[in-house]
């Protein structure tokens, strides 16, 4: 079973409790899954049905449901994130559930909500290349849900590994049938310089002109060229897929450089798929069959019994990368073995830091 849990949704939920705000008489607190939300006092009551939009989704503020957030600056979309109201954090957005909906409904399409994807920084020079067909083996897309929402998938005290979540862009690499494949999170990329087509025309002098069109530069192939150990490892492990994060100032801007100079890229491996089997983290970091030749993996912050308080604390610390301040968050996985949930698939989650949500 190779499914990575990822469900883009805006669920209809029921308010189960409301508490006083410690610093504001006009505000109250409620909790949705593991997220705290600040609400206006008296605006809602226990039992009300609400649509809950988690952080890192975006809403169209020209719609009637969200027009109350329009600040008059003419923008159409707004990212939902974390804010503080009189000292208390508020994650996401709660609005009354659409008429006719029932608890548990996914109303993301009904409300026109979309997943937020950070744009490439202006002038980043991060070319996306041309999409091609991928290898004839299972290589699933990779995405993780939030620990706050699905924390019950882990048991407090069970052995986990916590690694730093790098704010970059996903990449996949595999050597299959004698050919190297480079891919983003969702698509595979044509090797730069590959012949695409010939364009022929006759100029004003009646002379036939032929222009050869080749594939343009592509950041995922540039990463491969700058980090030759990736291809060497893949050739030594055919049909075994390397998953990792591409990072550098060209990817998400200068605030997330991770010690790299402009135009330079790093690649931190965070998972390996071996012929349809996710290897566990003990194998990735300790087993020389896999670890040998992996010049860079994501940075391990902690291995031991799960402590949710420690997890929250580590998430807010500075990055473990040189000269990098903001830590995007932490990825939580089992240290040894794999566990699968019948609904969500492989048990692996991310814990996003408050400082990232506020400053990114």
MOVENQUI-V828671 format. One line per field, one symbol per residue. psi: psi as a letter, one per 40 degrees, with the letter a starting at -180 (. if undefined). A space follows every 10 residues. Layout:
# MOVENQUI-V828671
psi: ???
This chain:
# MOVENQUI-V828671
psi: hehhhhhhih ihihhdihii heehdeiiii hhbehhhhih hediiheihi hhhiifiiih eeiddedeeh eeeeidihhh ahihhfehih hahhiiiihe iiheihfddd efiihhhhii ihedfgieah hiiaifihgi ihiiihdddf dedihheihi hhihhhgbhi ihhihhfeih hhiadeiihh hiehhdihhh ihaeeehhhh hhhihiihdd ddddddgedd dddddegieh hhhahhiide deidegdfei iheiiihhhe ihhgfehhii ddddddhddd dhegdhiihh dihahhhddd dddddeiiie ihfhchhdai hhiidiiiih hddeahhhii hhiddddde.
